[in-house]
Amino acid sequence: MDKICIKRLEVFARHGALPEENVLGQKFLISATLYCSTRKAGLSDELGDSVNYAEVSRIIKESTEGHMFKLIERLAEYLAGKVLLAYPQLEKVDIEVEKPWAPVLLPLETVSVKITRAWNRVYLSIGSNLGEKEENLCQAIRLLEEDTETLVVRQSSFIETEPVGYTEQDKFLNAALEIQTLRSPEQLLDLIGTIEQTLKRERLVHWGPRTIDLDILLFNDEIIQSDRLTIPHIEMANRMFVLEPLCEIAPYAVHPVLHKTVLEMRNVFQSLHTNLRK
C-alpha cells in the first residue's frame, strides 16, 4: 500500500500527568504515516487527487496544541481519529508521539507511543416489526450516521420477511448495511445498544416482536468469541432475511469461518429449503 510520511513534526504543548507539565508545557515530536493510494495523484500531478500533507500537519499541530491530556497514549489515539475522520480515503494511519523531555530523571533520548488505527468494514443486519417499521429502520440508520466515528457506506433495500422461531407476530421489515467505523467491536456493540435503547426496543420474548433489531454480521475478517460477542454472527448462514439483503450490497463478502461468500451461502440456503419442500 502507498504511504505518505510526516516525520517528527515539532509541537509545543501541555500534555502530561504532572501539574507542572500542564503549566509549563514541553516539546513533542509527532510522526504520521498515511496509508492511501497515490496512483491518481501520481498520474494527474494534481494536489486535489492526493492527501495534502500540509493540511494533515496543520491538523496534528492544532489538535495537539488545542487539548491537554495526561497521557501521550490518549494524544496518539485522538490524533489518529482526527486524521482518519478528516480524510476518509485513508485506509489506516500510524501515529507516533515522542516526548523527548519526559520527566523520568534518567538519561534518555526520548520516550514514545506508536499506534496504528484503521477504518473497520462492518456488515449489519437491521430489522423491525412493531409500529412504523420503515421509520424505525430509517431512524436507526440516522443514529448510526450521527456517530462521529461511523460512516454508513451502503444500504440494501427494505424487504418484508416472515418471522422465524416465534411466528405469532407481524412480518418483519429487514435490511443490511455496510458501515465503516473507527470503533472496536465492543464499542460498536455499545453504540448499537444505545440506538436500540433510544428507539425503545424491549426484549420480552426470544425471537419475538421488536421495534428495532441491529446485529453485527461481519467485522473485517475477524473471528470473535466472547461473553458479549460472537462474530461472524452465529446464525447468519441460516437466515434468509439476513442473506437476501446482504447479498444485495455485498454478494462476495466472505464468511471467515465457513469460507463461503454471501452469495454462496444464500444459494445453499435456497437449494436446501427448495429440496425440503419437495
C-alpha positions as CSV (number, residue, x, y, z in Angstrom):
1,M,0.0,0.0,0.0
2,D,1.2,3.5,-0.8
3,K,2.3,5.8,2.1
4,I,2.7,9.5,2.8
5,C,5.0,10.1,5.7
6,I,5.3,13.1,8.0
7,K,8.3,12.7,10.3
8,R,8.8,14.3,13.7
9,L,6.7,17.4,13.4
10,E,7.7,19.6,16.3
11,V,4.8,20.9,18.5
12,F,4.9,22.7,21.9
13,A,2.0,21.6,24.1
14,R,0.8,20.9,27.6
15,H,0.3,17.1,27.9
16,G,1.4,15.2,31.0
17,A,0.4,13.6,34.2
18,L,2.3,16.1,36.4
19,P,0.8,19.5,37.1
20,E,4.0,21.4,36.1
21,E,3.8,19.7,32.6
22,N,0.3,21.2,32.1
23,V,1.5,24.7,33.2
24,L,5.0,24.9,31.6
25,G,4.5,22.7,28.5
26,Q,7.1,20.9,26.6
27,K,8.2,19.8,23.1
28,F,6.5,16.8,21.3
29,L,7.7,15.2,18.1
30,I,4.8,13.7,16.1
31,S,5.2,11.4,13.1
32,A,2.3,10.1,10.9
33,T,2.3,7.5,8.2
34,L,-0.8,7.8,5.9
35,Y,-1.9,4.7,4.0
36,C,-3.7,5.5,0.8
37,S,-3.5,5.1,-3.0
38,T,-1.3,7.8,-4.6
39,R,-1.8,6.4,-8.1
40,K,-4.4,9.0,-9.2
41,A,-2.2,11.9,-8.0
42,G,0.9,10.3,-9.5
43,L,-0.8,10.3,-12.9
44,S,-2.6,13.7,-12.7
45,D,0.0,15.7,-10.8
46,E,-2.9,17.4,-9.1
47,L,-2.9,18.1,-5.3
48,G,-6.6,17.6,-5.1
49,D,-6.1,13.9,-6.0
50,S,-3.9,13.3,-3.0
51,V,-4.0,13.7,0.7
52,N,-2.5,17.1,1.4
53,Y,0.3,16.5,3.9
54,A,0.5,20.2,4.8
55,E,-3.2,20.1,5.8
56,V,-2.6,17.0,7.8
57,S,0.4,18.6,9.6
58,R,-1.8,21.6,10.5
59,I,-4.5,19.3,11.9
60,I,-1.9,17.5,14.0
61,K,-0.4,20.7,15.3
62,E,-3.7,22.4,16.1
63,S,-5.1,19.3,17.7
64,T,-2.0,18.8,19.8
65,E,-1.9,22.4,20.9
66,G,-5.6,22.7,21.5
67,H,-6.1,20.0,24.0
68,M,-4.5,18.8,27.2
69,F,-4.2,15.1,28.0
70,K,-2.4,13.3,30.9
71,L,-1.1,10.5,28.7
72,I,0.6,10.5,25.3
73,E,-1.4,7.3,24.6
74,R,-4.6,9.4,24.7
75,L,-3.0,12.1,22.5
76,A,-2.0,9.5,19.9
77,E,-5.5,8.0,19.9
78,Y,-7.0,11.4,19.5
79,L,-4.8,12.4,16.6
80,A,-5.4,9.1,14.7
81,G,-9.1,9.7,14.9
82,K,-8.9,13.3,13.8
83,V,-6.8,12.4,10.7
84,L,-8.9,9.4,9.7
85,L,-12.1,11.4,10.0
86,A,-10.7,14.3,8.0
87,Y,-9.7,12.0,5.1
88,P,-12.0,9.0,4.6
89,Q,-9.9,7.9,1.7
90,L,-7.2,6.9,4.1
91,E,-7.3,3.2,4.9
92,K,-5.2,3.5,8.0
93,V,-2.7,5.7,9.8
94,D,0.3,5.2,12.0
95,I,0.8,7.9,14.7
96,E,4.0,8.2,16.8
97,V,4.1,10.7,19.7
98,E,7.6,11.3,21.1
99,K,8.2,13.1,24.4
100,P,11.9,14.0,24.5
101,W,11.6,16.0,27.7
102,A,9.8,13.3,29.6
103,P,10.4,13.8,33.4
104,V,11.8,10.4,34.2
105,L,15.0,11.7,35.9
106,L,17.2,9.3,33.9
107,P,19.3,9.9,30.8
108,L,17.3,9.0,27.7
109,E,16.8,10.4,24.2
110,T,13.0,10.1,24.1
111,V,10.0,8.1,25.1
112,S,7.2,7.5,22.6
113,V,3.9,5.8,21.9
114,K,3.2,4.4,18.4
115,I,-0.2,3.2,17.3
116,T,-1.9,2.0,14.1
117,R,-5.6,2.7,13.6
118,A,-7.8,1.9,10.6
119,W,-11.3,2.0,9.3
120,N,-13.1,-1.2,10.0
121,R,-15.5,-2.6,7.4
122,V,-18.6,-4.0,9.1
123,Y,-21.9,-5.5,7.9
124,L,-25.0,-5.1,9.9
125,S,-28.5,-6.7,9.8
126,I,-31.3,-4.4,10.8
127,G,-35.0,-5.3,11.3
128,S,-38.3,-4.1,12.8
129,N,-41.8,-5.5,13.1
130,L,-43.5,-3.1,15.6
131,G,-45.0,0.3,14.9
132,E,-43.9,2.3,11.9
133,K,-41.4,-0.3,10.7
134,E,-39.8,1.7,7.8
135,E,-39.5,4.8,10.0
136,N,-37.9,2.7,12.8
137,L,-35.2,1.4,10.3
138,C,-34.6,4.9,9.0
139,Q,-34.2,6.4,12.5
140,A,-31.7,3.7,13.4
141,I,-29.7,4.4,10.2
142,R,-29.8,8.2,11.0
143,L,-28.5,7.5,14.5
144,L,-25.6,5.4,13.1
145,E,-24.8,8.3,10.7
146,E,-24.8,10.8,13.6
147,D,-22.0,8.9,15.3
148,T,-18.8,10.8,14.6
149,E,-16.7,7.6,14.3
150,T,-19.1,5.8,11.9
151,L,-20.0,6.1,8.2
152,V,-22.9,4.4,6.5
153,V,-21.4,3.3,3.2
154,R,-24.1,1.2,1.6
155,Q,-27.7,0.2,2.4
156,S,-29.8,-2.5,0.9
157,S,-33.5,-2.1,0.0
158,F,-36.0,-2.9,2.7
159,I,-37.6,-6.4,2.3
160,E,-40.6,-7.9,4.1
161,T,-40.0,-11.3,5.7
162,E,-41.9,-13.8,7.7
163,P,-41.0,-14.2,11.4
164,V,-38.6,-17.0,12.4
165,G,-38.9,-19.0,15.6
166,Y,-41.8,-17.3,17.4
167,T,-44.3,-17.0,14.5
168,E,-47.3,-15.4,16.3
169,Q,-46.3,-11.9,15.3
170,D,-46.3,-9.4,12.5
171,K,-44.0,-9.7,9.5
172,F,-40.6,-8.0,9.7
173,L,-39.0,-5.3,7.6
174,N,-35.3,-6.1,7.1
175,A,-32.3,-4.6,5.5
176,A,-28.5,-4.9,5.5
177,L,-25.9,-2.1,6.0
178,E,-22.3,-1.7,5.2
179,I,-20.5,0.7,7.5
180,Q,-17.0,1.9,8.1
181,T,-16.2,2.6,11.7
182,L,-13.2,3.5,13.9
183,R,-14.9,1.8,16.8
184,S,-13.8,-1.6,18.1
185,P,-16.3,-4.5,18.0
186,E,-17.2,-3.9,21.7
187,Q,-17.5,-0.2,21.2
188,L,-19.8,-0.8,18.2
189,L,-21.9,-3.1,20.2
190,D,-22.3,-0.4,22.8
191,L,-23.4,2.1,20.1
192,I,-25.9,-0.5,18.8
193,G,-27.2,-1.0,22.3
194,T,-27.7,2.8,22.8
195,I,-29.6,3.0,19.5
196,E,-31.9,0.2,20.4
197,Q,-32.5,1.8,23.8
198,T,-33.2,5.1,22.2
199,L,-35.8,3.5,19.9
200,K,-37.3,1.7,22.9
201,R,-36.5,-1.8,22.0
202,E,-37.9,-4.3,24.5
203,R,-36.7,-7.9,24.7
204,L,-39.8,-9.6,26.1
205,V,-39.9,-12.8,24.0
206,H,-37.0,-14.6,22.5
207,W,-37.2,-14.0,18.7
208,G,-40.3,-12.0,19.5
209,P,-41.6,-8.7,18.1
210,R,-39.3,-5.7,18.4
211,T,-39.2,-2.0,17.5
212,I,-35.6,-2.4,16.2
213,D,-33.0,-5.1,16.0
214,L,-29.4,-4.4,15.0
215,D,-26.9,-7.3,14.7
216,I,-23.2,-7.3,13.7
217,L,-22.8,-9.9,11.0
218,L,-19.1,-9.4,9.9
219,F,-16.4,-7.2,11.3
220,N,-13.5,-7.1,8.8
221,D,-12.3,-10.7,8.6
222,E,-12.2,-11.1,12.4
223,I,-13.4,-14.2,14.3
224,I,-14.5,-13.2,17.8
225,Q,-15.9,-15.3,20.6
226,S,-16.5,-13.6,23.9
227,D,-19.2,-13.3,26.6
228,R,-20.6,-10.3,24.8
229,L,-20.0,-11.0,21.1
230,T,-19.8,-13.8,18.5
231,I,-18.6,-12.6,15.1
232,P,-19.4,-13.7,12.5
233,H,-23.0,-13.8,13.7
234,I,-23.7,-17.4,14.5
235,E,-27.0,-17.6,12.6
236,M,-26.3,-15.6,9.6
237,A,-25.9,-18.5,7.2
238,N,-29.3,-19.9,8.3
239,R,-31.4,-16.8,7.9
240,M,-32.7,-15.7,4.5
241,F,-33.8,-12.4,6.0
242,V,-30.1,-11.8,6.6
243,L,-28.6,-13.3,3.5
244,E,-31.1,-11.7,1.0
245,P,-30.5,-8.0,1.7
246,L,-26.8,-8.7,2.5
247,C,-26.4,-10.3,-0.9
248,E,-27.7,-7.1,-2.5
249,I,-24.9,-5.0,-1.2
250,A,-22.0,-7.5,-0.6
251,P,-22.5,-10.7,-2.5
252,Y,-18.8,-11.6,-2.4
253,A,-18.1,-10.8,1.2
254,V,-16.6,-14.0,2.7
255,H,-17.6,-15.7,5.9
256,P,-14.2,-16.2,7.7
257,V,-15.2,-19.4,9.3
258,L,-17.2,-21.1,6.5
259,H,-15.0,-19.6,3.8
260,K,-18.1,-19.1,1.6
261,T,-19.3,-15.9,0.0
262,V,-22.7,-14.4,1.0
263,L,-23.9,-15.3,-2.5
264,E,-22.8,-19.0,-2.0
265,M,-24.5,-19.1,1.4
266,R,-27.7,-17.7,0.1
267,N,-27.7,-20.2,-2.8
268,V,-27.1,-23.1,-0.5
269,F,-29.9,-22.0,1.8
270,Q,-32.3,-21.7,-1.2
271,S,-31.4,-25.1,-2.6
272,L,-31.7,-26.8,0.8
273,H,-35.2,-25.3,1.5
274,T,-36.4,-26.0,-2.1
275,N,-35.4,-29.7,-1.6
276,L,-37.2,-29.8,1.8
277,R,-40.4,-28.6,0.2
278,K,-40.4,-31.3,-2.5
